[in-house]
Amino acid sequence: MHKFALIFCFASSMASTAFAEGDYDNGKKLAKSWHCTNCHGVTGNERWPVKGEVLASIPMLAGQPAGYLIRTLNQYKTRERVDDHEISKMSERAQSLSDQDIEDISAYFSAQKRY
């Protein structure tokens, strides 16, 4: 039983670092230049970005696992997931992101603390 627990812990630690290739500092710059922070906030904790505008709540990115954020951005990029709201247009915005951009942005937001 202990052998299984050790293997599971090792595999879990490997899985959590599999997406740790992103560059935090570049991700912070990209999050601002790609206007991610306009809706999600600088720390990724924003839920209602546009005052007076009726939008579905904005997903909190802060503290989300980098792998989840990478997968989600890639789903927008490939249009497996679509959000063409006139303000956010996540599918359209993700089209221009490189794989490295996605990893960097994900590294930045996953490192933020949720409030």
C-alpha positions in Angstrom: 0.0 0.0 0.0 2.8 2.4 0.9 4.5 1.8 -2.5 1.3 2.8 -4.3 1.1 6.0 -2.2 4.6 6.9 -3.1 4.0 6.3 -6.8 0.8 8.4 -6.6 2.6 11.3 -4.9 5.4 11.2 -7.4 3.0 11.1 -10.4 1.0 13.9 -8.9 4.0 16.1 -8.4 5.1 15.4 -12.0 1.6 16.3 -13.3 1.5 19.6 -11.5 4.9 20.7 -12.9 4.2 19.6 -16.4 2.8 23.0 -17.2 5.3 25.0 -15.2 7.2 26.2 -18.3 5.5 29.6 -18.4 7.5 32.8 -17.7 5.7 34.7 -14.9 7.2 38.1 -15.7 6.4 37.8 -19.4 3.0 36.5 -18.5 2.3 39.7 -16.4 3.3 41.9 -19.4 1.3 39.8 -21.8 -1.8 39.9 -19.5 -1.7 43.7 -19.7 -0.8 44.1 -23.4 -3.4 41.5 -24.5 -6.0 43.3 -22.3 -6.7 40.2 -20.2 -6.6 42.4 -17.1 -9.4 44.6 -18.5 -11.9 41.9 -17.7 -10.2 39.6 -15.3 -8.4 42.3 -13.3 -4.6 42.7 -12.7 -4.7 39.8 -10.2 -7.3 37.7 -12.0 -9.8 38.2 -9.2 -12.3 40.5 -11.1 -15.8 39.1 -11.5 -17.8 42.0 -12.9 -15.5 44.3 -15.0 -17.9 46.6 -16.8 -20.1 48.8 -14.6 -23.6 49.0 -15.9 -23.0 46.2 -18.5 -24.9 43.0 -18.1 -22.4 40.2 -18.6 -22.2 36.7 -17.3 -19.8 36.7 -14.4 -16.2 36.7 -15.5 -14.2 33.6 -14.4 -11.7 34.2 -11.7 -8.2 33.2 -13.0 -6.2 33.8 -9.8 -4.9 30.6 -8.3 -6.3 28.3 -11.0 -3.9 25.5 -12.0 -1.7 26.5 -14.9 -2.7 23.3 -16.8 -6.4 24.3 -16.5 -5.7 27.8 -17.8 -3.6 26.5 -20.7 -6.2 23.9 -21.7 -9.0 26.5 -21.6 -7.0 29.1 -23.6 -6.2 26.4 -26.2 -9.9 25.5 -26.3 -10.7 29.1 -27.1 -7.9 29.2 -29.7 -9.1 26.1 -31.5 -12.7 27.2 -31.1 -13.6 24.1 -29.1 -14.9 26.6 -26.6 -16.5 29.8 -27.9 -17.1 33.2 -26.3 -18.0 35.9 -28.9 -19.5 38.4 -26.5 -19.1 41.8 -28.1 -16.8 42.9 -25.3 -14.7 39.9 -24.4 -14.4 37.9 -27.6 -12.2 35.3 -25.9 -12.2 33.0 -29.0 -11.0 35.8 -31.2 -8.4 37.1 -28.8 -6.9 33.6 -28.2 -6.4 33.1 -32.0 -3.3 35.4 -31.9 -1.7 33.9 -28.8 1.3 31.6 -29.3 1.7 28.5 -27.3 4.4 30.2 -25.2 2.1 33.3 -24.7 -0.5 30.9 -23.4 1.9 29.2 -21.0 3.3 32.6 -19.8 -0.1 34.1 -19.2 -1.2 30.9 -17.4 1.9 31.0 -15.2 1.2 34.6 -14.2 -2.5 34.1 -13.3 -2.0 30.7 -11.6 0.6 32.3 -9.3 -1.9 35.0 -8.1 -3.7 34.6 -4.7 -7.5 34.3 -4.7 -9.1 36.8 -2.4 
